[in-house]
Amino acid sequence: MPAAAVLTCARGTHRVQMSEHILAGLLLCAKDLPAIVLDQAERRWRRRINPTLAGATLGILGLGAIGAEVARLATLLGMRVIGTKRDPAPLAHVERVWPPGETDRVLAEADYVLLLLPSTGETRGIMNEAAFARMKPGAFLLNFGRGDLVADGDLVAAVRERRIAGAVLDVFTAEPLSSDHPFWTTPGIVVLPHVGGLHPRRDALVAELWGENLARFVAGRPLLQVVDRARGY
């Protein structure tokens, strides 16, 4: 592809459905819903005392369009939201926005760490053994960004050894996830089959954006959602 070619993406078309799936992931963690469903299969009556999301800290790595929407919804539930953004200007509903170089601060403070980062040379493998060591022992990881942000073996070890509480994963380095991958069988890890961005009108939303950009291209107007080649997204 010519270096001068302008690339665009579907940024923004997943904002609503992704945010709802992420809220579902937070509730899966806080309310121990997977275990409750398994109890029903065994006809086992076991009551639990679960923490609230209200008062907990949500740390979002990658405060883009989806992250901003998640922050809005999370604050309605009474959560404190912090996070990172390449351009760390203040954001509504976010108590503190740090640059990526301060990721360790977010990991140390968050009860729930949400990954919404793109896959770049700087972010691949960002959640590794050292990163998990900076998280709270009772914290959860949620990955709705890119699968290669996480070092799989390090995450499995951190959850099995109870160095973190667990994880909800919607994206993976290789998809579909192989049947022998330890994510399937590690207690505390919930596997979602990459459904975060799916929506009955998803294709229509993307097509509307494409159509708008085609009209802009023909008219010689600036295109929407242009990819920054230097940044990689």
SEBABA-84590 format. One record per atom (N, C-alpha, C): atom name; x, y, z. Coordinates in steps of 0.2 Angstrom, whole numbers, plus 5000, padded with zeros to 4 digits. Example, Ala and Ser with C-alpha at 12.3 -4.5 7.8 and 13.67 -1.06 7.14 Angstrom:
# residues 2
PT   atom     xx     yy     zz
PT      N   5066   4972   5039
PT     CA   5062   4978   5039
PT      C   5066   4984   5039
PT      N   5064   4989   5035
PT     CA   5068   4995   5036
PT      C   5064   5000   5039
END
This chain:
# residues 233
PT   atom     xx     yy     zz
PT      N   5004   4994   5000
PT     CA   5000   5000   5000
PT      C   5004   5006   5000
PT      N   5003   5011   4996
PT     CA   5007   5017   4995
PT      C   5007   5021   5002
PT      N   5013   5023   5004
PT     CA   5014   5027   5010
PT      C   5009   5033   5011
PT      N   5008   5036   5005
PT     CA   5004   5042   5005
PT      C   4996   5040   5006
PT      N   4994   5034   5005
PT     CA   4987   5032   5005
PT      C   4984   5034   5012
PT      N   4979   5037   5013
PT     CA   4975   5038   5019
PT      C   4971   5032   5021
PT      N   4972   5030   5027
PT     CA   4969   5024   5030
PT      C   4964   5026   5035
PT      N   4958   5023   5035
PT     CA   4953   5025   5040
PT      C   4951   5018   5043
PT      N   4947   5019   5049
PT     CA   4945   5013   5053
PT      C   4938   5014   5055
PT      N   4935   5009   5059
PT     CA   4928   5009   5061
PT      C   4928   5012   5068
PT      N   4933   5016   5070
PT     CA   4933   5018   5077
PT      C   4926   5022   5079
PT      N   4924   5020   5085
PT     CA   4917   5023   5087
PT      C   4911   5019   5086
PT      N   4911   5014   5081
PT     CA   4905   5011   5080
PT      C   4904   5005   5085
PT      N   4909   5004   5090
PT     CA   4908   4999   5095
PT      C   4907   5002   5102
PT      N   4906   5008   5102
PT     CA   4906   5012   5108
PT      C   4900   5009   5113
PT      N   4894   5008   5111
PT     CA   4888   5006   5115
PT      C   4889   4999   5117
PT      N   4889   4994   5112
PT     CA   4889   4987   5113
PT      C   4895   4985   5117
PT      N   4901   4988   5116
PT     CA   4907   4986   5120
PT      C   4906   4988   5127
PT      N   4904   4994   5128
PT     CA   4903   4996   5135
PT      C   4899   4992   5139
PT      N   4893   4990   5136
PT     CA   4888   4985   5139
PT      C   4892   4978   5141
PT      N   4895   4976   5136
PT     CA   4899   4969   5138
PT      C   4904   4970   5143
PT      N   4907   4976   5143
PT     CA   4912   4977   5149
PT      C   4909   4978   5155
PT      N   4903   4981   5156
PT     CA   4899   4981   5162
PT      C   4897   4974   5164
PT      N   4895   4970   5159
PT     CA   4893   4963   5161
PT      C   4899   4959   5164
PT      N   4905   4961   5161
PT     CA   4911   4958   5164
PT      C   4913   4960   5171
PT      N   4912   4966   5172
PT     CA   4913   4969   5179
PT      C   4908   4965   5184
PT      N   4902   4964   5182
PT     CA   4897   4961   5186
PT      C   4899   4954   5187
PT      N   4901   4950   5182
PT     CA   4903   4943   5182
PT      C   4908   4943   5188
PT      N   4913   4948   5188
PT     CA   4918   4947   5193
PT      C   4916   4949   5200
PT      N   4912   4954   5201
PT     CA   4910   4957   5207
PT      C   4905   4952   5210
PT      N   4900   4949   5207
PT     CA   4895   4945   5209
PT      C   4896   4938   5209
PT      N   4902   4936   5207
PT     CA   4903   4929   5206
PT      C   4898   4925   5202
PT      N   4896   4928   5197
PT     CA   4890   4925   5193
PT      C   4892   4918   5190
PT      N   4898   4917   5187
PT     CA   4900   4910   5184
PT      C   4899   4905   5189
PT      N   4901   4906   5195
PT     CA   4900   4900   5200
PT      C   4893   4899   5202
PT      N   4889   4905   5202
PT     CA   4882   4904   5204
PT      C   4878   4900   5198
PT      N   4880   4901   5192
PT     CA   4877   4897   5186
PT      C   4879   4890   5187
PT      N   4885   4889   5189
PT     CA   4887   4882   5190
PT      C   4884   4878   5196
PT      N   4882   4882   5201
PT     CA   4879   4879   5207
PT      C   4872   4877   5204
PT      N   4869   4881   5200
PT     CA   4862   4879   5198
PT      C   4862   4872   5194
PT      N   4868   4871   5190
PT     CA   4868   4865   5186
PT      C   4869   4859   5191
PT      N   4872   4860   5197
PT     CA   4873   4855   5202
PT      C   4867   4855   5207
PT      N   4862   4859   5206
PT     CA   4856   4860   5211
PT      C   4859   4861   5218
PT      N   4864   4866   5218
PT     CA   4867   4867   5225
PT      C   4865   4874   5227
PT      N   4862   4875   5233
PT     CA   4860   4881   5236
PT      C   4865   4884   5240
PT      N   4869   4889   5237
PT     CA   4875   4891   5241
PT      C   4874   4899   5240
PT      N   4873   4902   5246
PT     CA   4872   4910   5246
PT      C   4879   4913   5247
PT      N   4880   4919   5244
PT     CA   4886   4922   5244
PT      C   4885   4929   5246
PT      N   4890   4932   5249
PT     CA   4891   4939   5251
PT      C   4896   4942   5246
PT      N   4893   4946   5241
PT     CA   4897   4949   5236
PT      C   4899   4956   5237
PT      N   4904   4959   5235
PT     CA   4906   4966   5236
PT      C   4902   4970   5231
PT      N   4901   4976   5232
PT     CA   4898   4981   5227
PT      C   4903   4984   5222
PT      N   4901   4986   5216
PT     CA   4905   4989   5212
PT      C   4906   4997   5214
PT      N   4901   4999   5218
PT     CA   4901   5006   5221
PT      C   4906   5006   5226
PT      N   4911   5011   5225
PT     CA   4916   5012   5229
PT      C   4923   5009   5227
PT      N   4922   5005   5222
PT     CA   4928   5001   5219
PT      C   4931   5006   5214
PT      N   4938   5005   5213
PT     CA   4941   5008   5208
PT      C   4942   5005   5201
PT      N   4940   5008   5196
PT     CA   4941   5005   5189
PT      C   4947   5008   5186
PT      N   4952   5005   5184
PT     CA   4958   5007   5180
PT      C   4957   5006   5173
PT      N   4957   5010   5168
PT     CA   4956   5009   5161
PT      C   4963   5011   5158
PT      N   4966   5006   5155
PT     CA   4972   5007   5151
PT      C   4969   5008   5143
PT      N   4969   5014   5141
PT     CA   4967   5016   5134
PT      C   4960   5019   5135
PT      N   4960   5026   5136
PT     CA   4954   5030   5137
PT      C   4952   5033   5131
PT      N   4950   5029   5126
PT     CA   4948   5031   5120
PT      C   4940   5032   5120
PT      N   4937   5031   5114
PT     CA   4929   5032   5114
PT      C   4926   5027   5118
PT      N   4928   5021   5118
PT     CA   4925   5016   5122
PT      C   4926   5017   5130
PT      N   4933   5018   5131
PT     CA   4935   5019   5138
PT      C   4931   5025   5141
PT      N   4930   5031   5137
PT     CA   4926   5036   5140
PT      C   4919   5034   5141
PT      N   4916   5030   5137
PT     CA   4909   5028   5138
PT      C   4908   5024   5144
PT      N   4913   5019   5145
PT     CA   4913   5015   5151
PT      C   4914   5019   5157
PT      N   4918   5024   5157
PT     CA   4919   5028   5163
PT      C   4913   5031   5165
PT      N   4909   5034   5160
PT     CA   4903   5037   5161
PT      C   4898   5032   5165
PT      N   4897   5026   5162
PT     CA   4893   5021   5165
PT      C   4895   5019   5172
PT      N   4902   5018   5173
PT     CA   4905   5016   5179
PT      C   4903   5021   5185
PT      N   4904   5027   5183
PT     CA   4903   5032   5188
PT      C   4895   5032   5190
PT      N   4891   5031   5186
PT     CA   4884   5030   5188
PT      C   4883   5024   5193
PT      N   4887   5019   5193
PT     CA   4887   5014   5197
PT      C   4890   5016   5204
PT      N   4893   5021   5204
PT     CA   4897   5023   5210
PT      C   4904   5021   5210
PT      N   4907   5020   5205
PT     CA   4914   5018   5204
PT      C   4918   5024   5203
PT      N   4925   5023   5206
PT     CA   4930   5028   5205
PT      C   4934   5026   5199
PT      N   4935   5031   5194
PT     CA   4938   5029   5188
PT      C   4945   5033   5187
PT      N   4950   5029   5185
PT     CA   4956   5032   5184
PT      C   4959   5029   5177
PT      N   4964   5031   5174
PT     CA   4966   5028   5168
PT      C   4972   5031   5165
PT      N   4974   5028   5159
PT     CA   4979   5031   5155
PT      C   4977   5033   5148
PT      N   4980   5038   5145
PT     CA   4979   5040   5138
PT      C   4985   5043   5135
PT      N   4986   5042   5129
PT     CA   4992   5045   5126
PT      C   4993   5052   5127
PT      N   4987   5055   5126
PT     CA   4986   5063   5127
PT      C   4982   5064   5133
PT      N   4986   5064   5139
PT     CA   4982   5064   5146
PT      C   4979   5070   5148
PT      N   4974   5073   5143
PT     CA   4970   5079   5145
PT      C   4965   5076   5150
PT      N   4962   5080   5154
PT     CA   4956   5078   5158
PT      C   4950   5076   5154
PT      N   4947   5071   5157
PT     CA   4941   5068   5154
PT      C   4935   5068   5159
PT      N   4929   5069   5156
PT     CA   4923   5069   5161
PT      C   4923   5062   5164
PT      N   4921   5061   5170
PT     CA   4920   5055   5173
PT      C   4926   5051   5175
PT      N   4932   5054   5174
PT     CA   4938   5051   5176
PT      C   4942   5055   5181
PT      N   4943   5052   5187
PT     CA   4946   5056   5192
PT      C   4953   5059   5190
PT      N   4957   5054   5187
PT     CA   4964   5056   5185
PT      C   4966   5052   5179
PT      N   4968   5056   5174
PT     CA   4971   5053   5168
PT      C   4979   5054   5168
PT      N   4982   5048   5167
PT     CA   4989   5048   5167
PT      C   4992   5047   5160
PT      N   4998   5048   5158
PT     CA   5001   5046   5152
PT      C   5003   5039   5153
PT      N   5004   5035   5147
PT     CA   5006   5028   5147
PT      C   5012   5026   5152
PT      N   5016   5031   5153
PT     CA   5022   5030   5157
PT      C   5020   5029   5164
PT      N   5014   5031   5166
PT     CA   5012   5030   5173
PT      C   5007   5024   5174
PT      N   5007   5020   5170
PT     CA   5003   5014   5170
PT      C   5003   5010   5177
PT      N   5009   5010   5180
PT     CA   5010   5007   5186
PT      C   5006   5010   5191
PT      N   5005   5016   5191
PT     CA   5000   5019   5196
PT      C   4993   5016   5196
PT      N   4991   5016   5189
PT     CA   4984   5013   5188
PT      C   4984   5006   5191
PT      N   4989   5002   5189
PT     CA   4989   4995   5191
PT      C   4989   4994   5199
PT      N   4992   4998   5202
PT     CA   4993   4998   5210
PT      C   4986   5000   5213
PT      N   4982   5005   5210
PT     CA   4976   5007   5213
PT      C   4970   5004   5212
PT      N   4970   5001   5206
PT     CA   4963   4998   5203
PT      C   4961   4991   5206
PT      N   4955   4991   5207
PT     CA   4952   4984   5209
PT      C   4950   4980   5203
PT      N   4949   4984   5197
PT     CA   4947   4981   5191
PT      C   4952   4985   5186
PT      N   4956   4981   5182
PT     CA   4960   4984   5177
PT      C   4957   4982   5170
PT      N   4955   4987   5166
PT     CA   4952   4986   5160
PT      C   4957   4988   5154
PT      N   4958   4983   5150
PT     CA   4963   4984   5144
PT      C   4959   4986   5138
PT      N   4960   4992   5135
PT     CA   4957   4994   5129
PT      C   4962   4997   5124
PT      N   4968   4995   5125
PT     CA   4974   4997   5121
PT      C   4974   4994   5114
PT      N   4977   4998   5109
PT     CA   4978   4995   5103
PT      C   4984   4990   5103
PT      N   4985   4986   5098
PT     CA   4991   4982   5098
PT      C   4997   4986   5094
PT      N   5002   4988   5098
PT     CA   5007   4991   5095
PT      C   5014   4988   5098
PT      N   5019   4990   5095
PT     CA   5026   4988   5098
PT      C   5027   4990   5105
PT      N   5023   4995   5108
PT     CA   5024   4997   5115
PT      C   5019   4994   5119
PT      N   5014   4991   5116
PT     CA   5008   4988   5121
PT      C   5008   4980   5121
PT      N   5011   4977   5116
PT     CA   5011   4970   5116
PT      C   5015   4967   5122
PT      N   5011   4963   5125
PT     CA   5014   4959   5131
PT      C   5014   4964   5137
PT      N   5011   4970   5137
PT     CA   5011   4974   5143
PT      C   5009   4971   5149
PT      N   5004   4967   5149
PT     CA   5002   4963   5155
PT      C   5006   4957   5156
PT      N   5012   4957   5159
PT     CA   5016   4952   5160
PT      C   5017   4950   5168
PT      N   5022   4946   5169
PT     CA   5023   4944   5176
PT      C   5024   4951   5181
PT      N   5028   4955   5178
PT     CA   5030   4961   5182
PT      C   5023   4966   5183
PT      N   5019   4966   5178
PT     CA   5013   4970   5178
PT      C   5008   4967   5183
PT      N   5007   4960   5183
PT     CA   5003   4957   5188
PT      C   5005   4958   5195
PT      N   5012   4958   5196
PT     CA   5015   4959   5203
PT      C   5013   4966   5205
PT      N   5011   4971   5201
PT     CA   5009   4977   5203
PT      C   5002   4978   5205
PT      N   4998   4973   5203
PT     CA   4991   4973   5204
PT      C   4989   4971   5211
PT      N   4984   4973   5214
PT     CA   4981   4971   5220
PT      C   4980   4963   5220
PT      N   4981   4960   5226
PT     CA   4979   4952   5226
PT      C   4972   4951   5224
PT      N   4968   4956   5226
PT     CA   4960   4955   5225
PT      C   4958   4958   5219
PT      N   4962   4960   5214
PT     CA   4960   4964   5208
PT      C   4959   4959   5202
PT      N   4955   4961   5198
PT     CA   4953   4957   5192
PT      C   4956   4961   5186
PT      N   4957   4957   5181
PT     CA   4959   4960   5174
PT      C   4954   4958   5169
PT      N   4952   4963   5165
PT     CA   4947   4963   5160
PT      C   4951   4965   5153
PT      N   4951   4960   5148
PT     CA   4954   4962   5142
PT      C   4949   4962   5136
PT      N   4947   4968   5134
PT     CA   4943   4969   5128
PT      C   4946   4973   5123
PT      N   4953   4973   5123
PT     CA   4957   4977   5118
PT      C   4959   4972   5113
PT      N   4966   4970   5114
PT     CA   4969   4965   5109
PT      C   4972   4960   5113
PT      N   4971   4954   5110
PT     CA   4974   4948   5114
PT      C   4981   4948   5115
PT      N   4985   4951   5111
PT     CA   4992   4950   5112
PT      C   4995   4956   5117
PT      N   4990   4959   5121
PT     CA   4992   4964   5126
PT      C   4994   4959   5132
PT      N   4992   4953   5133
PT     CA   4993   4949   5139
PT      C   4998   4943   5137
PT      N   5002   4942   5142
PT     CA   5007   4936   5141
PT      C   5003   4931   5144
PT      N   5000   4926   5140
PT     CA   4996   4921   5142
PT      C   4998   4917   5148
PT      N   5004   4914   5148
PT     CA   5007   4910   5153
PT      C   5007   4914   5160
PT      N   5009   4920   5160
PT     CA   5010   4924   5166
PT      C   5003   4926   5169
PT      N   4998   4926   5165
PT     CA   4991   4927   5168
PT      C   4989   4921   5171
PT      N   4990   4915   5168
PT     CA   4987   4909   5171
PT      C   4991   4908   5177
PT      N   4997   4909   5178
PT     CA   5001   4908   5184
PT      C   4999   4913   5189
PT      N   4997   4919   5187
PT     CA   4995   4924   5192
PT      C   4988   4923   5195
PT      N   4984   4920   5191
PT     CA   4977   4918   5194
PT      C   4978   4912   5198
PT      N   4981   4907   5195
PT     CA   4982   4900   5199
PT      C   4985   4901   5206
PT      N   4990   4905   5206
PT     CA   4994   4907   5212
PT      C   4990   4912   5217
PT      N   4985   4914   5215
PT     CA   4981   4919   5218
PT      C   4984   4926   5219
PT      N   4989   4927   5215
PT     CA   4992   4934   5215
PT      C   4987   4940   5212
PT      N   4982   4938   5208
PT     CA   4977   4942   5207
PT      C   4970   4938   5207
PT      N   4965   4941   5208
PT     CA   4959   4937   5209
PT      C   4956   4933   5203
PT      N   4957   4936   5197
PT     CA   4954   4932   5191
PT      C   4954   4937   5185
PT      N   4951   4935   5180
PT     CA   4951   4938   5173
PT      C   4945   4937   5169
PT      N   4943   4942   5165
PT     CA   4938   4941   5160
PT      C   4941   4943   5154
PT      N   4941   4938   5149
PT     CA   4945   4939   5143
PT      C   4940   4938   5137
PT      N   4940   4943   5132
PT     CA   4936   4943   5126
PT      C   4940   4943   5120
PT      N   4947   4944   5121
PT     CA   4951   4944   5115
PT      C   4957   4939   5116
PT      N   4960   4936   5111
PT     CA   4965   4932   5112
PT      C   4970   4932   5106
PT      N   4977   4930   5108
PT     CA   4982   4931   5103
PT      C   4980   4927   5097
PT      N   4978   4921   5098
PT     CA   4976   4916   5092
PT      C   4968   4915   5093
PT      N   4964   4916   5088
PT     CA   4957   4914   5089
PT      C   4955   4910   5083
PT      N   4950   4905   5084
PT     CA   4947   4904   5090
PT      C   4952   4901   5095
PT      N   4951   4902   5101
PT     CA   4955   4899   5107
PT      C   4956   4891   5106
PT      N   4962   4889   5106
PT     CA   4963   4882   5105
PT      C   4960   4878   5111
PT      N   4957   4872   5110
PT     CA   4954   4868   5115
PT      C   4958   4866   5121
PT      N   4965   4866   5120
PT     CA   4969   4864   5125
PT      C   4972   4870   5129
PT      N   4970   4876   5127
PT     CA   4973   4882   5130
PT      C   4971   4882   5138
PT      N   4976   4883   5142
PT     CA   4974   4883   5150
PT      C   4969   4889   5152
PT      N   4968   4894   5148
PT     CA   4962   4898   5149
PT      C   4956   4895   5151
PT      N   4954   4890   5147
PT     CA   4948   4886   5147
PT      C   4947   4883   5154
PT      N   4952   4881   5157
PT     CA   4952   4876   5163
PT      C   4955   4880   5170
PT      N   4957   4886   5169
PT     CA   4959   4889   5175
PT      C   4954   4893   5179
PT      N   4952   4890   5185
PT     CA   4947   4893   5189
PT      C   4949   4901   5190
PT      N   4944   4905   5189
PT     CA   4945   4912   5190
PT      C   4945   4916   5183
PT      N   4947   4912   5178
PT     CA   4947   4915   5171
PT      C   4941   4914   5167
PT      N   4937   4919   5165
PT     CA   4931   4918   5161
PT      C   4933   4920   5154
PT      N   4931   4915   5149
PT     CA   4933   4916   5142
PT      C   4926   4918   5139
PT      N   4926   4923   5135
PT     CA   4921   4926   5131
PT      C   4923   4925   5124
PT      N   4919   4922   5119
PT     CA   4922   4921   5112
PT      C   4922   4927   5108
PT      N   4925   4932   5110
PT     CA   4926   4938   5106
PT      C   4919   4941   5103
PT      N   4915   4943   5108
PT     CA   4908   4945   5107
PT      C   4907   4952   5109
PT      N   4912   4956   5112
PT     CA   4912   4962   5114
PT      C   4909   4967   5109
PT      N   4911   4967   5103
PT     CA   4909   4972   5098
PT      C   4903   4970   5094
PT      N   4901   4964   5095
PT     CA   4895   4962   5091
PT      C   4888   4965   5093
PT      N   4884   4966   5088
PT     CA   4878   4970   5089
PT      C   4874   4969   5083
PT      N   4867   4968   5084
PT     CA   4863   4967   5078
PT      C   4864   4972   5072
PT      N   4866   4978   5074
PT     CA   4866   4983   5068
PT      C   4874   4985   5067
PT      N   4878   4981   5070
PT     CA   4885   4982   5069
PT      C   4887   4984   5062
PT      N   4886   4979   5057
PT     CA   4888   4980   5050
PT      C   4885   4986   5047
PT      N   4879   4988   5049
PT     CA   4875   4994   5047
PT      C   4879   5000   5049
PT      N   4881   5000   5055
PT     CA   4885   5006   5058
PT      C   4891   5007   5054
PT      N   4895   5001   5053
PT     CA   4901   5002   5050
PT      C   4900   5004   5042
PT      N   4895   5002   5039
PT     CA   4893   5003   5032
PT      C   4891   5011   5032
PT      N   4888   5013   5037
PT     CA   4886   5020   5037
PT      C   4892   5025   5037
PT      N   4897   5023   5042
PT     CA   4903   5027   5042
PT      C   4907   5026   5035
PT      N   4907   5020   5032
PT     CA   4911   5019   5026
PT      C   4907   5024   5021
PT      N   4901   5024   5021
PT     CA   4897   5028   5016
PT      C   4899   5035   5017
PT      N   4899   5037   5023
PT     CA   4900   5044   5024
PT      C   4907   5046   5022
PT      N   4912   5042   5023
PT     CA   4919   5043   5021
PT      C   4920   5043   5013
PT      N   4916   5038   5010
PT     CA   4916   5038   5003
PT      C   4913   5045   5000
PT      N   4908   5048   5003
PT     CA   4905   5054   5000
PT      C   4910   5060   5002
PT      N   4914   5059   5007
PT     CA   4919   5064   5009
PT      C   4925   5064   5004
PT      N   4927   5058   5002
PT     CA   4932   5057   4998
PT      C   4931   5060   4991
PT      N   4925   5058   4988
PT     CA   4923   5061   4982
PT      C   4922   5068   4982
PT      N   4920   5071   4987
PT     CA   4920   5078   4988
PT      C   4926   5082   4990
PT      N   4931   5078   4991
PT     CA   4938   5081   4993
PT      C   4938   5084   5000
PT      N   4933   5081   5004
PT     CA   4933   5084   5011
PT      C   4937   5079   5016
PT      N   4939   5081   5022
PT     CA   4943   5077   5026
PT      C   4939   5071   5028
PT      N   4943   5065   5029
PT     CA   4939   5059   5031
PT      C   4939   5058   5038
PT      N   4934   5054   5040
PT     CA   4933   5053   5047
PT      C   4937   5047   5050
PT      N   4939   5047   5056
PT     CA   4942   5041   5059
PT      C   4949   5039   5055
PT      N   4953   5044   5054
PT     CA   4959   5042   5050
PT      C   4964   5039   5055
PT      N   4968   5034   5052
PT     CA   4973   5030   5056
PT      C   4979   5034   5056
PT      N   4982   5035   5062
PT     CA   4989   5038   5062
PT      C   4994   5032   5061
PT      N   4997   5032   5055
PT     CA   5002   5027   5054
PT      C   5008   5026   5059
PT      N   5010   5032   5061
PT     CA   5016   5032   5066
PT      C   5014   5029   5072
PT      N   5008   5030   5075
PT     CA   5005   5027   5081
PT      C   5003   5020   5080
PT      N   5001   5018   5074
PT     CA   4999   5011   5073
PT      C   4991   5010   5073
PT      N   4987   5015   5074
PT     CA   4980   5014   5075
PT      C   4977   5021   5074
END
